[in-house]
Amino acid sequence: MRSSLPISALIFVAVCSAAGSASAQIDPHQAELAAARRALAAAKIEARLYWQIDYQCERRELNAAIELTDAEVQMRRRQLRTFAPFNPFGYGQQSSFALGDARLCLKDAEVRLRALIDERNNLVRFHSDRLALLELNVAAARDRVVALEGGGEIDVVRPE
């Protein structure tokens, strides 16, 4: 029993070294072709991830941020309407500072809301361009594989 463990370890080392020496003798063309196939697979995955995950997440996050900021704008407007009946000269300087702070917070929220809406519009507007760029990367990787394989056909997989 005890002698079988070192023997099996020696057999394992011999098999691994034989496999390592066999892989070291791979044709450079085959290695380049394997690298081109990996690049093609990576380009397909990148396009699919953008289409199915990244774009959807970005759009959801922007919509949530817009909704939250819009609610903040509405709250700040209600806050200013609440301050409207007060006379800052009759109640002292503190209410005047609070009114100025409320106006500044409302302006900040309105600017952020406009920026978020613009960002969402740009995301939607340039979505097709980004997807086309990713598909061009897939096509370039596919062409590289075809050139290395000698002109064979490769199936086209488009993101859904």
Backbone bond lengths (Angstrom), bond angles and torsions (degrees), N, CA, C in turn:
res aa  C-N    CA-C-N  psi(-1)  N-CA   C-N-CA  omega(-1)  CA-C   N-CA-C  phi
1 M - - - 1.434 - - 1.524 111.11 -
2 R 1.326 116.06 -47.14 1.453 119.37 -176.95 1.520 111.67 -69.03
3 S 1.310 118.42 -29.93 1.458 119.95 -179.38 1.530 111.65 -79.51
4 S 1.311 119.37 -18.60 1.463 121.24 -179.83 1.522 112.08 -73.43
5 L 1.307 116.66 -29.42 1.466 119.62 178.95 1.528 111.49 -66.14
6 P 1.346 120.92 -49.34 1.466 119.03 176.81 1.523 112.33 -64.36
7 I 1.328 117.10 -34.99 1.463 119.35 179.78 1.522 110.23 -66.42
8 S 1.319 117.44 -42.67 1.471 119.87 178.94 1.524 110.62 -67.06
9 A 1.333 117.18 -33.57 1.460 119.85 176.49 1.516 110.55 -66.26
10 L 1.337 117.89 -40.52 1.456 121.33 177.68 1.520 111.26 -64.81
11 I 1.322 116.86 -40.53 1.464 120.59 178.12 1.531 110.38 -63.93
12 F 1.320 116.06 -41.20 1.471 120.69 179.08 1.527 110.46 -62.53
13 V 1.321 117.16 -44.78 1.469 121.33 179.24 1.523 110.60 -63.47
14 A 1.330 117.13 -40.35 1.461 120.80 -179.98 1.523 110.94 -65.18
15 V 1.330 116.76 -42.41 1.465 120.73 179.73 1.530 110.10 -66.01
16 C 1.327 117.27 -42.96 1.467 120.46 179.68 1.515 111.34 -64.48
17 S 1.320 117.36 -40.67 1.461 118.73 -179.91 1.521 111.10 -69.93
18 A 1.338 117.61 -34.35 1.461 120.14 176.70 1.527 109.97 -66.83
19 A 1.320 116.92 -40.65 1.467 120.53 178.29 1.525 110.03 -66.55
20 G 1.324 117.47 -38.18 1.459 121.03 178.75 1.511 111.53 -65.88
21 S 1.323 117.70 -40.43 1.462 119.47 179.66 1.517 111.04 -72.04
22 A 1.339 117.07 -30.75 1.461 119.74 177.26 1.522 110.29 -69.94
23 S 1.347 116.92 -38.86 1.460 119.04 -179.91 1.520 111.10 -72.83
24 A 1.333 117.72 -23.88 1.457 119.80 178.01 1.520 111.40 -72.58
25 Q 1.331 117.43 -17.63 1.459 121.07 -178.76 1.534 112.43 -97.21
26 I 1.322 117.24 16.77 1.466 121.23 179.41 1.523 108.94 -67.42
27 D 1.307 114.13 140.61 1.463 122.11 177.87 1.537 109.44 -61.00
28 P 1.333 119.22 135.24 1.467 120.99 178.98 1.531 112.36 -58.86
29 H 1.321 117.00 -32.34 1.462 120.62 177.37 1.532 110.14 -63.53
30 Q 1.324 116.55 -41.64 1.468 120.42 179.08 1.530 110.74 -65.48
31 A 1.321 116.47 -39.10 1.460 119.89 178.08 1.533 110.53 -64.72
32 E 1.330 116.81 -41.01 1.462 120.94 178.81 1.524 110.57 -66.53
33 L 1.319 115.92 -39.41 1.462 120.40 177.56 1.526 110.69 -64.99
34 A 1.321 117.20 -42.09 1.470 120.35 177.82 1.527 110.66 -62.90
35 A 1.318 116.81 -40.40 1.465 120.32 178.01 1.531 110.72 -65.01
36 A 1.322 116.91 -39.72 1.467 120.56 178.51 1.523 110.64 -65.89
37 R 1.320 117.66 -38.10 1.472 120.44 177.46 1.526 110.95 -66.74
38 R 1.335 116.66 -38.54 1.467 119.31 176.68 1.527 110.40 -64.82
39 A 1.329 117.06 -40.05 1.465 120.63 177.98 1.529 110.93 -63.73
40 L 1.329 116.43 -38.84 1.463 120.55 177.22 1.526 110.34 -64.49
41 A 1.317 116.89 -45.65 1.472 120.20 178.95 1.523 110.71 -61.96
42 A 1.328 116.79 -41.39 1.469 120.12 179.33 1.527 111.15 -64.81
43 A 1.331 117.46 -40.34 1.471 120.44 179.02 1.527 110.82 -65.29
44 K 1.329 117.32 -39.68 1.471 120.32 177.45 1.520 110.92 -64.20
45 I 1.332 116.01 -43.41 1.468 119.98 -179.80 1.524 110.48 -64.37
46 E 1.332 116.78 -42.78 1.461 120.63 179.71 1.527 111.29 -61.10
47 A 1.325 117.34 -42.52 1.466 120.96 178.77 1.528 110.92 -65.74
48 R 1.319 116.48 -42.87 1.463 120.39 -179.63 1.534 111.06 -66.47
49 L 1.332 117.04 -41.39 1.463 119.87 179.01 1.523 111.48 -64.24
50 Y 1.340 116.44 -40.41 1.464 118.16 178.15 1.524 110.14 -63.15
51 W 1.319 116.57 -47.63 1.462 120.76 -175.69 1.524 111.74 -65.26
52 Q 1.323 117.44 -44.37 1.458 120.33 -172.25 1.524 114.24 -93.45
53 I 1.340 118.61 -23.20 1.462 118.82 -174.03 1.532 112.06 -122.40
54 D 1.320 117.14 -61.14 1.461 120.53 -171.02 1.528 112.73 -60.06
55 Y 1.322 116.40 -48.98 1.470 119.86 -179.01 1.523 110.67 -62.63
56 Q 1.318 116.35 -43.89 1.466 120.49 -178.80 1.532 110.75 -63.23
57 C 1.331 116.75 -42.80 1.467 120.86 179.55 1.523 111.65 -65.19
58 E 1.321 116.51 -45.20 1.458 119.83 179.34 1.525 110.82 -60.37
59 R 1.318 116.15 -43.42 1.457 119.94 -179.38 1.536 111.08 -65.05
60 R 1.345 116.62 -43.08 1.470 120.06 178.28 1.524 111.30 -63.24
61 E 1.335 116.95 -43.71 1.466 120.31 -179.86 1.523 111.35 -63.32
62 L 1.326 116.80 -42.08 1.462 119.48 178.41 1.523 111.50 -66.31
63 N 1.321 117.34 -41.08 1.463 119.68 178.30 1.523 111.02 -63.21
64 A 1.329 117.35 -40.32 1.468 120.74 178.28 1.522 110.97 -66.16
65 A 1.329 117.04 -42.16 1.466 120.66 178.94 1.522 110.90 -65.16
66 I 1.326 116.89 -38.76 1.469 120.75 178.11 1.522 110.15 -65.16
67 E 1.324 116.63 -43.63 1.463 120.54 179.53 1.528 111.18 -62.60
68 L 1.317 116.46 -43.59 1.464 121.07 179.76 1.528 111.20 -65.82
69 T 1.312 117.24 -43.54 1.462 120.84 -179.57 1.520 110.98 -68.76
70 D 1.319 117.33 -35.75 1.462 120.46 176.34 1.528 110.33 -63.74
71 A 1.338 116.58 -40.26 1.469 119.92 176.88 1.527 110.32 -64.37
72 E 1.333 117.15 -37.11 1.460 120.36 177.45 1.529 110.83 -65.08
73 V 1.331 117.18 -41.50 1.471 120.75 178.21 1.525 109.73 -61.12
74 Q 1.324 116.93 -44.85 1.470 119.86 179.67 1.528 111.31 -62.52
75 M 1.346 116.70 -40.64 1.458 120.34 179.20 1.528 110.99 -64.66
76 R 1.335 116.11 -42.17 1.468 119.55 179.77 1.523 110.92 -65.81
77 R 1.310 117.99 -36.40 1.475 120.68 177.18 1.532 110.92 -65.21
78 R 1.349 116.03 -41.51 1.471 119.64 176.23 1.530 110.42 -62.59
79 Q 1.325 115.65 -38.96 1.458 120.54 179.13 1.524 110.39 -62.56
80 L 1.332 117.64 -42.63 1.467 120.42 178.24 1.527 111.55 -66.25
81 R 1.339 117.25 -37.79 1.473 119.27 176.79 1.527 110.62 -64.13
82 T 1.332 116.65 -31.39 1.459 120.53 178.22 1.522 110.67 -69.24
83 F 1.335 116.32 -37.08 1.457 120.06 179.34 1.529 112.77 -74.71
84 A 1.316 119.09 -19.51 1.470 122.82 -171.90 1.532 113.95 -56.05
85 P 1.327 120.54 -43.26 1.480 117.98 -176.14 1.531 114.19 -72.24
86 F 1.325 118.16 -14.49 1.458 119.86 -176.62 1.521 111.42 -80.54
87 N 1.300 115.11 138.32 1.459 122.14 176.50 1.533 107.12 -93.84
88 P 1.354 118.44 113.28 1.466 119.09 -177.12 1.528 113.20 -62.66
89 F 1.351 117.10 -23.61 1.461 119.11 -179.94 1.527 110.91 -78.28
90 G 1.323 116.05 -26.04 1.459 119.40 -179.12 1.515 112.63 -84.43
91 Y 1.317 118.80 -25.80 1.463 121.29 -175.33 1.526 113.59 -107.15
92 G 1.285 118.14 -2.73 1.452 120.38 177.01 1.519 112.33 101.33
93 Q 1.313 113.41 -178.44 1.452 120.37 -172.85 1.531 112.95 -76.46
94 Q 1.311 118.59 -25.28 1.467 120.72 -176.34 1.530 111.99 -62.18
95 S 1.307 117.62 -42.85 1.467 119.27 179.62 1.528 110.90 -67.44
96 S 1.324 117.23 -30.60 1.458 120.65 177.04 1.522 110.60 -65.92
97 F 1.345 116.50 -41.04 1.473 120.15 176.64 1.531 110.94 -65.10
98 A 1.322 117.14 -40.91 1.460 121.09 179.75 1.524 110.68 -64.67
99 L 1.322 116.91 -39.15 1.463 120.42 178.21 1.524 110.90 -65.46
100 G 1.321 116.76 -43.32 1.467 120.19 177.82 1.526 111.64 -64.45
101 D 1.325 116.42 -39.67 1.459 120.55 178.14 1.528 110.92 -64.84
102 A 1.319 117.18 -40.84 1.463 121.21 178.80 1.534 110.86 -63.89
103 R 1.314 116.97 -39.93 1.477 120.36 177.84 1.532 110.87 -64.56
104 L 1.336 115.96 -41.99 1.461 120.65 179.28 1.534 111.09 -65.23
105 C 1.316 117.17 -41.82 1.469 120.82 178.28 1.527 111.06 -64.48
106 L 1.325 116.92 -38.87 1.460 120.48 177.62 1.521 110.19 -63.96
107 K 1.307 117.45 -44.76 1.471 120.84 179.74 1.533 110.42 -62.16
108 D 1.326 117.08 -42.79 1.467 121.62 178.32 1.530 110.70 -60.42
109 A 1.314 117.02 -45.22 1.465 120.81 -179.51 1.529 111.05 -65.54
110 E 1.333 117.61 -39.26 1.463 120.70 178.36 1.531 111.75 -65.09
111 V 1.328 116.61 -39.71 1.471 120.15 178.45 1.536 110.16 -66.02
112 R 1.337 117.17 -43.66 1.465 120.01 178.05 1.529 111.62 -63.43
113 L 1.336 116.57 -39.27 1.463 120.49 178.87 1.524 110.68 -62.54
114 R 1.323 117.11 -44.66 1.465 120.41 179.37 1.529 111.25 -63.58
115 A 1.333 117.47 -39.85 1.469 121.48 178.79 1.532 110.78 -65.73
116 L 1.321 117.39 -40.37 1.469 120.45 179.00 1.528 111.26 -66.52
117 I 1.313 116.86 -40.58 1.462 120.26 178.37 1.526 110.28 -64.25
118 D 1.337 116.46 -42.36 1.471 119.89 177.07 1.520 111.25 -62.48
119 E 1.330 116.86 -41.14 1.467 120.42 179.25 1.530 111.23 -63.67
120 R 1.343 116.34 -41.84 1.465 119.42 178.01 1.522 111.20 -65.06
121 N 1.330 116.82 -40.40 1.462 120.13 177.88 1.521 111.16 -62.23
122 N 1.330 116.76 -41.77 1.465 120.01 177.74 1.520 111.75 -65.60
123 L 1.324 117.08 -38.50 1.463 120.41 177.94 1.526 110.28 -60.25
124 V 1.303 116.97 -45.94 1.463 120.95 -179.61 1.528 110.69 -69.71
125 R 1.325 116.57 -41.39 1.459 120.82 -177.45 1.526 112.11 -64.08
126 F 1.325 117.47 -41.15 1.456 120.46 -174.66 1.526 113.41 -101.65
127 H 1.326 116.35 10.50 1.464 120.76 177.77 1.526 111.17 -60.26
128 S 1.313 116.81 -44.80 1.467 119.74 -177.61 1.534 111.02 -67.23
129 D 1.329 117.06 -34.18 1.469 119.61 177.31 1.519 111.40 -67.18
130 R 1.320 116.64 -41.80 1.473 120.18 179.00 1.521 110.29 -64.30
131 L 1.326 116.40 -42.50 1.456 120.30 178.37 1.521 110.76 -65.23
132 A 1.333 118.11 -39.58 1.464 121.24 177.80 1.525 111.01 -63.60
133 L 1.322 117.11 -38.14 1.467 120.85 176.89 1.530 111.20 -63.20
134 L 1.317 116.24 -43.26 1.468 119.81 178.10 1.526 110.90 -65.21
135 E 1.333 117.56 -38.31 1.462 120.35 177.63 1.529 111.27 -67.72
136 L 1.341 116.66 -33.09 1.463 119.41 174.75 1.527 110.89 -65.32
137 N 1.325 116.76 -37.40 1.470 119.94 175.45 1.523 110.90 -62.59
138 V 1.332 116.77 -40.94 1.465 120.81 177.52 1.525 109.78 -63.81
139 A 1.326 117.09 -44.66 1.464 120.58 -179.46 1.527 111.34 -63.26
140 A 1.333 117.46 -40.36 1.466 120.24 178.79 1.522 110.82 -64.97
141 A 1.321 116.71 -41.62 1.470 119.98 178.31 1.529 110.38 -66.30
142 R 1.341 116.15 -38.59 1.467 120.02 178.28 1.528 110.38 -64.34
143 D 1.330 117.22 -43.17 1.469 121.21 178.12 1.518 111.50 -60.98
144 R 1.311 116.39 -38.41 1.469 120.50 178.76 1.524 110.69 -64.10
145 V 1.334 116.91 -42.90 1.464 120.49 178.40 1.521 110.38 -65.02
146 V 1.322 117.00 -43.44 1.470 120.88 179.43 1.517 110.42 -61.34
147 A 1.325 117.03 -42.88 1.462 120.38 179.85 1.526 111.01 -63.40
148 L 1.314 116.46 -39.02 1.469 119.39 -179.88 1.522 112.35 -73.89
149 E 1.340 116.65 -29.32 1.466 119.44 179.67 1.514 112.14 -82.20
150 G 1.287 117.48 -12.00 1.457 119.57 178.10 1.512 114.02 99.07
151 G 1.324 118.30 24.88 1.457 120.65 173.04 1.517 115.25 94.93
152 G 1.311 119.31 13.91 1.463 121.40 177.53 1.515 111.30 -72.87
153 E 1.309 117.03 168.12 1.458 122.27 179.64 1.521 109.82 -91.66
154 I 1.322 115.08 142.90 1.468 121.67 175.96 1.515 106.61 -121.56
155 D 1.323 116.76 137.50 1.450 120.23 -178.78 1.522 110.16 -67.07
156 V 1.334 115.22 146.00 1.448 121.84 -178.42 1.516 108.30 -97.56
157 V 1.314 116.78 121.76 1.464 122.21 177.78 1.519 107.35 -114.93
158 R 1.335 116.09 112.82 1.462 120.82 -179.49 1.507 108.86 -100.35
159 P 1.338 117.10 143.96 1.467 119.72 177.72 1.521 110.01 -65.52
160 E 1.295 115.90 144.65 1.466 121.27 -179.44 1.484 110.91 -92.97
